Amino acid sequence: MFMTRAVDSFTLFRVVLSLIIVASLLLPIGLPFDAATQSEGLAARAVSYLKQGKLDLAAQLAKDAIEQSTSLDDVARATITLSLIDAKRGDVQSGQARLKRLLSSIPQTNPYYANASKALALLSSGGSLMASTSQVPPSVSSSTADYFDYAITPGQVTHWNLTGMPMKIYIESDANASRLGSNYKQTVLNAMSEWRKAVPELRFKQVFNEDESDVRVTWKKTIQHNRIGESPSIIIGGKLVLSDLVLATHTPSGQPMSSEMVYETAIHEFGHVLGIHGHSPNADDTMYWQASTTQRGLTPRDLSTMRRLYSSVPDFTNDPSVSMAQSRRQGEAVYAAQSLYQKNDYAGALRLLAATLAERNNYTAHKLAALCYSALSDVDNAIVHYGQSVKLDQHEPKMSYNLAVMHLKRADKLGMKHPKYRTDVQTALTIFKNIQTKIEPEFRANVALGIRECEQALSAIANR
C-alpha cells in the first residue's frame, strides 16, 4: 500500500534627473516552502543536475516536482527534463511518449509548449542527446551513506538553531485523532524523538498553549492530493519563521489511520520540519516520498542525512532570541500585507506591517514597505525602508540598487538648486559603485548607466 506523503521579478520605471536612468524594483516575496514554491525549486534543480550529467539525481527531483506541484508550468518543465533524461539513457521512445502526453494535456499558450515541441523534434531527429550507458551514474542504493543532495531542496541548507532547544511542541486536541488512543499525543512526541538518534542535541518539550510553541501539530480528517501528512514552512527575511506539522486521521479513501501509520507519518513529516525539505530516492528510507509497509523506522541513511544536515552551516535557520510564536505573527502579517500589496492596496499593506516594522528586524517587511511607499510616491519613507533592508541583509545588491534609485528620485524632486541635491546624487553614485561587481550580470548595464549619469550630474553642478 502506497500513499503520497508529500508535503523576484523586476518592474521597469524611469527616473528623471536632468537625465534618464532605468531602474528595477525587486518584488518582495519571501520563500515559503509551500507546494508551488517547493515544486518550482525541485524543477529548477532537476534542470541544473541534468546539465551536470547527474541523471539519477535530476530524475528524482523532477519526479518530486511533478508529485508535489500545483503549477502546470512546473509539471511541464519537470516532464521535459525527464524526457531528456530518458533520451540520455538511450530510451528515446519513453522520452517521446512523455512529451506527446505533455503536449496533449497543456494548452499551446503555455510557455513550455514550445519547449516541449522542440524537445520532441530533437528526440525524433536523433539529436545529440544520446549517451552510452557507461555515462549514466549508478542508481542510489541502500548502501549509499546518505541522500544529502536530495535533502537540501531547493539547494539550501535549512535547520533549527540548536542553541534554542528544547523545541516547544504544541499538539492540537482532536476528536478524530483521539480515536487512535488516549496516548495519541505521546505517539507524535515519540515519533519526533526518533530523530534524536541522529542529533542528540535536539530536545523537545510539549507545551499546552499554542502561543508558546515553536512547532504546532494539527490534525485533518483527510488531506488533499492523496497525502497523509504535510509540513508547511515559511522563510521570511532569511529566517525560518514557521515550520508546522499537519497529520491526517484518515487515509485518502476515508479509512481511519492506524496508530502505527500515524507514528511513521509523524517521523517522516517531522524530518521535513527539522530541515529535510527533499526526499530520499530509496524506498526503504522513512524519508522516501511515499509511505509503504516496508518502512520500519529510521534507516542508517535517514540518520546520516540528518546528522550531516545539522553538521552543515545553514543558509536559513530560526532566530533563537525571538520566539517562534512572535516570528509566526510577523510572518503572517507580512504574508497578509504582501497579498494587499499585490492588489495595489498599499496603505492597507502598510497598516498590517506597522507592528512588525516597529521591531526593525524583519528584512522582508522593510522591503515590502519600501515598495509600498515607492508606489505611493513617498520617496523619503521608501529610502528609510530600503536603507533598513540593506542593513539587515548585505547580500542583496538589488536592494542597494533600489536605494540608489530612490536617492535619485528625491534629488530630481528637490531640483538641482536645492542644497541636498548633490548629497543624494553622491550617495547614489557611491552605492552604484559599491555594487557594480556584486549585482547579477544582467543588471550591470543598469548600474553602469547609473554611475555615468550620476557623474554627469555632479559635473554639471561643478560647472554651474
N, C-alpha and C positions, 0 to 999 in steps of 0.2 A: 504494500500500500504506500503510495507516494502522495504527498501533499506539498504544495508550494508553501515555503515559509517566508519567502521574501518579505523582505521588509518593504561685458558691460558695454553697453552699447554706446555709440557716440552720436551726438546730435550736433550738426554744424550750425554755427551762427557767426555773425560778423561784428567786430568791434571797430569803431572808427576813432582814430586818434590822430587826426590830420593824416591818416594812413588807414589801411585796411589790413586786418590780421584775421586769419582763420583760426577759430578756437574749437576745442572738442570737450564736451562735458560727459563725464562718466556717470552712467546711471547707477544709483547707489543700491544695488541689490546684494544682499548678503548671500551666504552659501548654505542654505538649508539642505540637508541630505534627504529631501523628500523624494518620492518616486521619480518625478520628472527630472530633477537635477541629478539624482543618482544615476539614472539611465543615460543621461547626456554625458556624464563623466565616464561611464563604462564604455559607451560607444566611441568616444574620443580616444580613450586609452587603447581600445581594440585596434583602431586605425594605426596608432603610433607603434604598437607592438608588431603589427603586420609589416610595417615599413622596416622594422628592425629584424625581421625574419623569425620572430618568436611566435611561431604559428599556434602552438598549443595554448599559450597564454592569451593570444589575440582571440582565438576561437572561444575560450571560456568566457572572456569578458564580453564578447559580442552576444553570446547566448544569454548571459546575465542581463545585458542591456535589453534584449528582447523580452525576457521574462518579467523584468521589473518596470518596463516602460509604460507610461500613459501617453506618450507622444508618438505619433505616426512617423515623424521625422527621424526620431531615434531608432525606431524599428527598421526604417528603410536603410539608414546608414549602417546599422549593425548587420543587416541582411546582405547588403552589398559586400561588406567586409568578409562575411562567412563564405560568400560565393567565390571571392578571390582566394581565400584560404583553400577551398575545395580545389580550385584550379592549380594552385601551387603544389598541392599534394598529388596532383595528377588525376583527380576526379573531376574532369571538366563537365561531364554530364550533370553531376549533382549541382555544380555551380550554376549551370544554365537553368536547371529546374528551379532553383531558388529564385533566380532573377525573374523568370517567367511568372512565377506565382506572385512575386512582389509587384511586377508591372500590371498584373491583372487586378490587384487589390488596392492600388493607390491611384488617385486622380493625376492626370497629366500636368495639372497645375502644381503638384507637389514639387518642391525644389530638388528632390532626389530622383525624380522620374527620369530626367535627362541623364543623370549619372548612372542609373541602373541600365538605361538603354545603351549607353556607351560601353559599360562593363559587359553586357550581353554580346554586343558586337565584337568586342575584343576576344571574349572566350570563344565565340563562334568562328572567328578567323584564326584561332590558334594562338595569336598574340605572343607575348614574351613572358607569360606568367608561369609557364611550366617549370617545375623544379623536380630534380631527382629525389627519390625517397631518402637518399643519404643526407639531403639538406634539411630534412624535417626533424626538428628536435624530438627526442623521445617523449612519450606521454608521461604526465606526472603520476607517479606510483606511490603506494603507501610507504615505500622505503625512503622517499624524499624527506629530508629533515623537517621542512615546514613549507608553508604556502604564503610566505610574507608578501611577495609581489602581488598576489591576488587579494591580499587582505587590506592593502592600503589604498583601495579605490576611494576617490578618483585620483590617486597618485600622491597623496599627502598623508603624513602620519598624524593621527588624532588619538589622544588618550588622556585619561584623567590625571590631574596633578596629585601625586601620592602624598604630598605634604598636607592635603586636605582630608585625609582619612580620619575617622571612618566615614564612608559614604552613607548618607542617611536615606533610607528606603521607605517610602510610603506605599502601602498596598491597599488598594481600594476594597472596601467590603462589597460583596456582590452576592445576591441570592442564587444566581445560576452557578457561580463559582463555588458556593458553599456546598453544593450537591456533590462536589468532588471529595468532600470530607471536612470535618471540623478543623483540620490542620492544613487547609489549602494554602494559607499564607505562609506557613512554615515550609511547605513544599517548594514554594517560589524562593524563599530565602536559602534553603538547602541547595537548590539548583544554582543560584548565584555563587554560593560559596565554593562550588566545584572549581571555579577559576582561580582560587587562591593556591591551588596546586601548582599553578604556573607562576603566580606573582603573590607571594605570601604577604606583601605589604598591603595588598587590597583587603580592606576590612569594611564590614557592613554593619549598620545598626538600624533596626526597624524603628520608625517614628510613627506617631498616630495623628499628626497634624500635617496636612498637605503643605502648608506654608513653611514648614521646617525642612522639607525634603529636598534632596539632590535629585533623586530619581522617583518618578511616580509610576506605579504599576496599576494599570486599569484593565477592565475586562469588557469584552464584547461577545455577544452570543455567537455571531459569525463575522468574518472579516472579508471584505471584497477581494476579488481576483484570486479566489481559492487559497487564501492564506490562512494560517492558524496562529500567526504572531506577527507583530510589527515593532519597529524600534525607531520612531521618529526622532531626528536630531536636527538642531539648528546651530549654525555658527554665524555669529554677527560680530563685526569688528575684530575679527581674528580670534575670537574667544568662543569656546563651547558654552552655549547659554541654555540649551535644552537637550536632554537625552533621556527619553522615557521608554517605557515598555508596555505594549498592549498584547494581551493574550486572549485567545478565543476560548469560550467554554464549550463550543460545539464545532464539529467538523463542517466543512463546506456543504456536505449533504444533510446536515442537521442532526447528526448523531452526537450524543454527549461525549466530550473528550474524557479519556481515562486520566487518572492521576499520573500514570507513567508518561502519557503523551504530553501532558501539561508540563511535567518536570523536564522532559527532553526539550520541549519548545522553549521553556524559560532559559535553559542553559544556552541554547542557540541564540535567542534574541538578546540575552544579556551579553553574549560575546560581541554583538553589534554595539550595544550600549557602551561597552568598555573600549571600543575602538576598532574592531574588525569590521570595516564597512564593505568588504567584499565577501566572497565565498570560496571555500576550498573546492578544487576541481575533482576531489576524490570522494566517492560516495560513502566511504567508511567513516569519514570525519563528521563530527557533530556540526561543523560549520559548512557542510555541503548545502547547496541551495534547496534541496528537497529533504523532507523527513521520510525515513523508511524504517522498517522493523529491524534492519541490520545494524542500526546505530545504537550503541550502548555506552553512553557517557563520552567523556573527552578522550580522544586518542593522543598519543605522544606528539603527533603533528599539530593537533589543536593547541596543546600546551606549549610546544616550542614556538609556534607562531605568536601566541600571546606574550610569551616571555621575551621574544625578540622585539615585539611591538613596544613593550614597556622599557626595553633597553635602548630604544631609539629616541633621539631628540624630537619632540613633537612639533609639527607645524601649527597645530591647534590644540589647545588644552583649556580647561576651566581656570578661572581666577580664584584661588582658594581664599583670598581675602574678601571676596564677595560671595554671599550665599547664593546658591543656585536658584532659590526662590526669587531673590532680587534680580538675578540675571534673567530668569524667565519673564518676570514682569517687564523688564526693559526690552527683552526680545519681542514679546508680544506687542508692546507699544510701538516698537519700530516697525514690526511687520504690518500692523494696522495702519500706521502712518504712511508706509510705503504704498499700500493699496489706495489711500486717498490721494497721494501724490500722482499715481498713475491715472487717477480720474480727474486730475487738474484741480483738486481741492487743496491748494497749497496752505491756506490759512488753517483748514481743519487738520492737516498733517502736522503743522507746527504746534497746534494746541495739544495733540497727542504726544508730541515729543518733549513738551516743556519739562516734565519731571525728570526724564532721562538726561536731557541736556544740562539740567542743573547739577547733575553729578559729574559732568565734564569728562567722563572716561569711556564713552561709547563712540567708537570711530564711525560706525555706520550711521548713527543718529546725527552726528555733526555733518557727515557727508550729505545725508538726505536733507537736513536743514539748510545747508548751503545751496542745494539745488532749488529748494522751495523759495528761498529768499531771492535767488537769481531770477526765477520765474516771475516773482513779484516786483522785480527791478529794484530791490533793496540791496544795493551793492555793498553798503557798509556792513550789514549783517552777514552777507554772503562771504565777505572777506574774513570776518570773525570766525565763522564756522569752517570754512576751508582751511584757515590757519590752524584751528584746533585739530582738524582731521589729520593735517600734515604732522603736527606734533605727536599725535597718537600712533601714527604709522609712517615711518620714514622710508618704507619700501614701496610706496605707491607714488611714483613720479607724476602720474596723470593728475593726482590731486594737487600737486605743486604747480603743474601746468595751469590748472583751472584757477588757482590762486593768483598766478601771474596775470592771467586774462582779466580777472576781476579788478586788479590794480589798474590795468589799462582802461577798463571801462570807467573806473572812478576818475582817472586822470582826464579822460575825454569829457566826462560830465563837469569837472571843475573848470576845464579850459586852460590853455597854455599860460595865461596871465596869473593864474592862482599860485600862491607860494608853495602849495603842496603838490602841484602838478609834477614837478621834477622828482620829488620823493617817490611818488607812485611809479613813475616810469623807470627810475633807477632800481626800485625794488623788483619790478617785473623783469628787468634785464638781468639782475643778479640771480633770480630764480631760474630763468631760462638757461643761463649759462651753467648753473649747478646741475640741471637735469638733462643736458643735451646728450650725454653719453649713457644715461641711465634709462631713458624712456625707450619704449619699443621702437624698433627701426622704422615702422610705418608712420610714426608721428614725429620723426626727427626733422622732416622738412618743415613742419609747422613751427617747431621750436627754432629752427634756423631763421625762418621768416620773422618770428617774434624778436629774435636778437637783432636782426638787421633793422627792423622798423623802430625798435627802441633806440638803437644807436643813432638813427637818422633824426628821431625826435629830440634826443639830447643835443645833437649837433645843431639842430635848428634853434634850440634855446640859447646855446652858447653864441650863436651868430646874430642874435637879435640886436 
